[in-house]
Structures are given as structure tokens and as C-alpha cells.
Amino acid sequence: MGVSRQPDPATLPREIKCRHCPGTRCCTYVTQKIPGPRSYADFDHLRWQVAHAGVECYRDESGWYLMFLTPCRHLQGDGRCGIYSVRPRICREYDNDYCEFDAPAEAGFLVHFRTDRDVDAYCRRRFRHWDRYRRGGE
């Protein structure tokens, strides 16, 4: 008896690619572009944001983003869209020729903060007096 494997994304026509994507990845989060943090205060604010469950931050070649890990409320159990014929324009314009089924988005992240501890570790390397700032110094 053979082992069932996921089909190769490169061989699937784009019209049926989404129905083979495990977890329908692109429909389980929202991103928002943000100004890149530069100062102690900017990073401290970012630390507060990612301290919340379901909030992450990353930087890729096009900039900094907050990512909210929350599935679309119209995503059905079988991975299909429950409002496909009237879905938002951003969904209609999404191009899945090369998407997270092909490679995880994280592969393109230059920086990725999943928790406030990740921000702390990054800031300790970047700012000489980060710990003093965090304690109210600076």
C-alpha cells in the first residue's frame, strides 16, 4: 500500500491549486505594512504588539509588516471560500502562480518576531543599552 503524498504544486493548474493546499495558508492570516522601527521606542512598541497572541512581525524585501494569525471567517472546513462569488477584490486579485503552497512565506523573511522575546533578543544585539532602556533608563 503506497503512502499518500501532496501533489507537486508546480504540476497543478492554478484553478485547482488552492484545494490541495494544506490548511489553506493564505486565508489564515492578515498582514499590514508598517513603518520600519528604528528607535528604542519603536521597538518597544513593536515588543508590546507581538506580546499579544496571534500577532507577529516580519520584514521582507518590501518592508515591515504586522501579521495577525486569524483565519478568514468565510473559510470553510474543506478549504473553500464560503463567499467565493462575492469575495473581496484583494482575494480576486490574489495570484497563486507562486504562493505558500509552493514555498512558505517565512523563507523570504529577513527578520521575524513571533514573540516579545524575539524582539528583546534582536534589540540586545542591535542596541548597546537596550536593557537599560527597558528598565526605564535612557
C-alpha positions in Angstrom: 0.0 0.0 0.0 1.5 3.4 -1.1 1.8 6.5 1.1 -0.5 9.3 0.1 1.6 12.5 -0.7 0.7 16.0 -1.5 0.8 16.8 -5.3 3.7 18.9 -6.6 2.4 22.5 -6.7 4.3 23.1 -9.9 2.3 20.5 -11.7 -1.2 21.7 -10.6 -3.2 24.1 -12.7 -3.7 27.3 -10.7 -7.5 26.9 -10.8 -7.3 23.8 -8.5 -4.1 24.6 -6.6 -5.9 26.1 -3.6 -8.0 23.0 -2.9 -4.8 21.0 -2.5 -3.1 23.5 -0.1 -2.9 22.0 3.4 -4.5 24.5 5.8 -5.4 27.0 3.0 -2.4 29.0 4.3 -3.1 32.4 2.6 -6.6 32.5 4.2 -5.3 32.1 7.8 -3.7 35.5 8.4 -3.8 39.2 7.6 -0.8 41.4 7.1 -0.5 45.2 7.5 2.5 47.2 6.2 4.0 49.4 9.0 6.8 51.9 9.1 10.1 50.2 9.9 11.1 50.5 13.6 14.2 52.5 14.2 14.3 53.9 17.7 14.2 52.3 21.2 10.6 53.5 21.4 9.6 52.0 18.1 11.0 48.6 19.0 9.4 48.8 22.5 6.1 49.4 20.8 6.6 46.5 18.5 7.5 44.4 21.5 4.2 45.3 23.0 2.3 44.4 19.8 3.8 40.9 19.4 3.3 40.2 23.1 -0.4 39.7 22.1 -1.5 36.2 21.0 -1.8 35.8 17.2 0.3 38.9 16.4 3.7 38.6 14.7 6.0 40.9 12.8 8.3 40.4 9.9 10.5 42.2 7.5 11.0 41.1 3.9 12.5 42.7 0.8 9.5 45.1 0.5 9.3 46.3 4.1 8.0 45.7 7.6 4.6 44.0 8.3 2.5 43.1 11.3 0.9 39.7 10.8 -2.4 38.8 12.5 -2.8 35.0 12.7 -6.5 34.6 12.3 -8.4 32.6 9.7 -10.9 34.3 7.4 -14.4 33.8 8.8 -15.6 32.6 5.4 -13.1 29.8 5.1 -15.0 26.6 5.0 -13.8 23.3 6.6 -12.8 21.9 3.3 -10.6 24.9 2.5 -13.0 26.5 0.1 -14.3 30.1 0.3 -17.8 30.4 1.5 -18.4 33.7 -0.3 -16.4 33.0 -3.4 -18.7 34.8 -5.9 -18.7 38.0 -3.8 -15.3 37.7 -2.2 -13.3 41.0 -1.7 -11.2 42.4 -4.5 -7.9 41.6 -2.8 -8.9 37.9 -2.8 -10.0 38.1 -6.5 -6.6 39.7 -7.4 -4.5 37.3 -5.4 -2.1 35.4 -7.8 -1.4 31.9 -6.7 1.0 31.1 -9.5 3.7 31.0 -6.8 2.3 31.0 -3.4 2.7 29.5 0.1 1.8 26.1 -1.3 5.0 26.3 -3.3 7.2 27.7 -0.5 6.5 29.1 3.0 6.4 32.8 3.2 8.9 32.6 6.1 11.6 31.6 3.5 11.6 35.3 2.4 11.6 36.9 5.8 14.8 38.8 6.7 13.6 39.3 10.3 10.7 37.5 12.0 9.4 38.2 15.5 6.9 35.7 16.8 7.0 36.9 20.4 8.2 39.8 22.5 11.2 37.7 23.5 12.3 37.6 19.8 12.2 41.4 19.8 14.2 41.6 23.0 16.9 39.3 21.6 17.1 41.3 18.4 17.3 44.6 20.3 20.0 43.3 22.7 22.1 42.7 19.6 21.2 46.0 17.9 21.2 48.5 20.8 24.0 48.6 23.3 21.8 50.0 26.1 18.6 48.1 25.3 18.3 46.5 28.8 18.8 49.9 30.5 16.1 51.4 28.2 13.7 48.6 29.1 14.2 49.2 32.8 13.3 52.9 32.3 16.8 54.3 31.9 17.8 56.1 28.7 
